[in-house]
Amino acid sequence: MSDGLVAVGIKGAYEGALKYAGNLELISRTHFARFLVETGVCKETSEVFRKFLTEGKPGFVPHRWASLRDAVTWITQAGGVAVIAHPARYKFSANEEYALFSEFKTHGGQGVEVVTGSHTPAEYVTYAATALEFGLVASRGSDFHSPDESHTDLGTLPYLPGALTPVWSLLADRIQ
C-alpha cells in the first residue's frame, strides 16, 4: 500500500499508518486511511478508500483470505466464538448463502450477526430466521470504529428480535 501511495507522491504513509496501528503485524487499510485524513490528503476515510485503496487505485493490495475452515478453527481454538459478520453485505444468491451457512456450521461456526448498522430491519428478521434454522447464536453490533468514521452511534441499534440466544450467553462463564 505504501509503495503505491509513494508512487503518486504521498510520502510517509507507512510510518503514518503504523502510528495508528501500533503493531506492524496488524497494519491495515484503515490505518492508512486515517493517516491520509490526518495529513489532509482526503477529508474522510470513505474518500481515501474511493480514491486510493480500492481495486484499480494506487494503494490497493488484494486481500488474502483464510479458508472458512481455517478461520473458524483459529477462532474456536483461541477460545472465541466464530460468528458470520454482517451477512447481508455479501452479495450471495440464496443458494450461495445457504451453502455458506451450511459449511460454516459444519466447521464449528456458532453464530450470526443479526442486527448491525449495515442491515435493514427486514434483514434483522431474515437473519434471525437464519440463526434459528441453523441453530446459531445471534449477535448485534454497530461496526463502530470512531465517532468520525461510523454511521451508527453506540447504543442506538435495536435489541435482537424474537427468541434468539445471544452470543454473549456462551461467554458468560468465561467473564466471571
C-alpha positions in Angstrom: 0.0 0.0 0.0 2.8 2.4 1.0 4.7 1.8 -2.2 1.6 2.5 -4.3 0.9 5.7 -2.4 4.6 6.8 -2.7 4.3 6.3 -6.5 1.6 9.0 -6.6 3.5 11.4 -4.4 2.2 10.5 -0.9 5.3 10.1 1.3 5.5 8.7 4.8 2.3 6.7 4.5 3.7 3.6 6.1 5.1 5.4 9.1 1.9 7.4 9.4 -0.3 4.3 9.2 1.9 2.5 11.7 1.3 5.3 14.2 -2.4 4.3 14.2 -1.8 0.5 14.1 0.9 0.4 16.8 1.9 -3.0 15.6 3.5 -3.6 12.1 2.0 -7.1 12.1 -1.6 -5.7 12.3 -1.4 -2.7 9.9 -4.5 -2.4 7.7 -6.2 -0.2 5.1 -8.0 1.7 7.9 -4.7 2.8 9.4 -3.5 4.2 6.0 -6.9 5.9 5.6 -6.7 7.6 9.0 -3.2 8.9 8.1 -4.4 10.3 4.8 -7.2 12.1 6.5 -4.9 13.4 9.3 -2.5 14.8 6.7 -5.3 16.5 4.7 -4.9 14.3 1.6 -8.6 13.5 1.9 -11.4 14.8 4.1 -12.8 11.5 5.3 -11.9 7.8 5.3 -14.5 6.9 2.7 -12.8 9.3 0.3 -9.5 7.6 0.9 -10.9 4.2 0.1 -12.6 5.5 -3.0 -9.5 7.4 -4.4 -6.6 5.2 -3.2 -7.4 1.9 -1.6 -9.9 0.0 -3.8 -9.1 -2.1 -6.8 -7.5 -0.2 -9.6 -6.3 2.6 -7.3 -2.6 3.2 -6.4 -2.7 1.9 -2.8 -4.8 -1.2 -3.5 -3.4 -4.6 -2.4 -5.5 -7.7 -3.0 -6.9 -9.4 0.1 -5.6 -12.8 1.1 -8.4 -14.6 2.8 -8.2 -17.6 5.1 -10.4 -20.6 4.2 -13.6 -20.7 6.1 -12.5 -23.9 7.8 -9.2 -22.3 8.9 -10.9 -19.1 10.2 -13.4 -21.0 12.3 -10.8 -23.3 13.6 -8.4 -20.5 14.6 -11.2 -18.6 16.4 -12.5 -21.6 18.3 -9.1 -22.9 19.2 -8.3 -19.4 20.7 -11.4 -19.7 22.9 -13.6 -17.4 20.7 -17.0 -17.8 19.2 -17.0 -17.9 15.4 -19.7 -15.5 14.1 -20.6 -14.6 10.5 -20.5 -10.8 10.5 -23.0 -8.7 8.6 -24.1 -11.4 6.2 -26.4 -9.1 4.2 -23.3 -7.2 2.9 -22.1 -10.2 1.0 -23.8 -10.3 -2.4 -24.7 -14.0 -2.4 -27.6 -15.7 -4.1 -30.0 -17.6 -1.8 -28.2 -20.8 -2.7 -24.7 -19.4 -2.1 -25.8 -18.0 1.2 -27.3 -21.3 2.3 -24.1 -23.1 1.3 -22.0 -20.6 3.3 -24.1 -21.2 6.5 -24.1 -24.9 6.0 -20.3 -25.1 5.6 -19.8 -22.6 8.5 -21.9 -24.8 10.8 -20.1 -28.0 9.6 -16.7 -26.4 10.6 -18.0 -25.5 14.0 -19.2 -21.9 13.4 -21.6 -20.9 16.2 -23.2 -17.5 15.4 -24.5 -14.9 13.0 -24.7 -11.2 13.3 -28.4 -10.5 13.1 -28.6 -6.8 14.0 -25.9 -4.5 12.6 -25.6 -0.9 11.4 -25.4 -2.2 7.8 -28.6 -4.3 8.0 -32.1 -3.1 7.4 -35.0 -4.0 9.8 -36.2 -6.6 7.2 -32.7 -8.1 7.2 -32.8 -8.4 11.0 -35.9 -10.7 10.6 -34.2 -12.6 7.8 -31.0 -13.3 9.8 -33.0 -14.1 13.0 -34.7 -16.8 11.0 -31.3 -18.0 9.7 -30.0 -18.2 13.2 -32.9 -20.4 14.3 -32.7 -22.5 11.1 -29.1 -23.3 11.6 -29.1 -23.4 15.4 -26.7 -20.4 15.7 -26.4 -17.9 18.5 -27.1 -14.3 17.5 -25.0 -11.1 17.8 -25.6 -7.4 17.3 -23.1 -4.8 16.6 -22.8 -1.2 15.3 -19.5 -1.7 13.3 -18.4 1.4 15.3 -14.8 2.4 14.7 -14.7 6.0 15.9 -17.2 9.0 16.1 -15.8 10.3 12.8 -15.9 7.1 10.8 -19.1 5.3 11.8 -22.7 5.6 10.5 -24.3 4.2 13.7 -23.7 5.5 17.2 -23.0 3.2 20.0 -26.2 2.0 21.8 -28.6 3.0 19.1 -29.3 -0.3 17.5 -32.4 -2.3 18.4 -32.3 -5.4 20.6 -32.2 -8.8 19.0 -35.6 -9.9 17.6 -37.5 -12.9 18.8 -36.4 -15.8 20.9 -32.8 -15.8 19.8 -29.9 -16.9 22.0 -27.4 -14.1 22.2 -23.7 -14.8 21.6 -22.8 -13.4 25.0 -24.7 -16.2 26.7 -21.9 -18.5 25.5 -19.3 -16.3 27.1 -21.0 -15.7 30.5 -19.0 -18.4 32.3 -15.7 -17.0 30.9 -16.4 -13.5 32.1 -16.8 -14.4 35.8 
